[in-house]
Amino acid sequence: MEFTIQKSIELGVSLITPLFSERCGVKLDSERLNKKLQQWQKIAIAACEQCGRNRVPEIRPAMDLEAWCAEQDEGLKLNLHPRASNSINTLRYRLNASAC
């Protein structure tokens, strides 16, 4: 997750929401999750310093995939999977729709 946060920020991501899915192998209690969020925030700050960004992206608390998809948000939502039936290249034709 740390590498993903670092590289995402260097590429210009403005918001990161860690997701728990049905088959997620990670089970963290609230204390450990809070420590992880603090660690990820430090990584975000370091990544901003590395690439010269002057705004630190928001790293939201982790949530379930279903709750994330159900959020009423106008922005593009990406959930990448290595065996997905659609590739990221198909998004250029659907920029006005949420990809979830």
Secondary structure by P-SEA (a helix, b strand, c coil): caaaaaaaaaacccbbbbbbcccccccccaaaaaaaaaaaaaaaaaaaaaacccbbbbbcccccaaaaaacccccbbbbbbccccccccccccccccccc
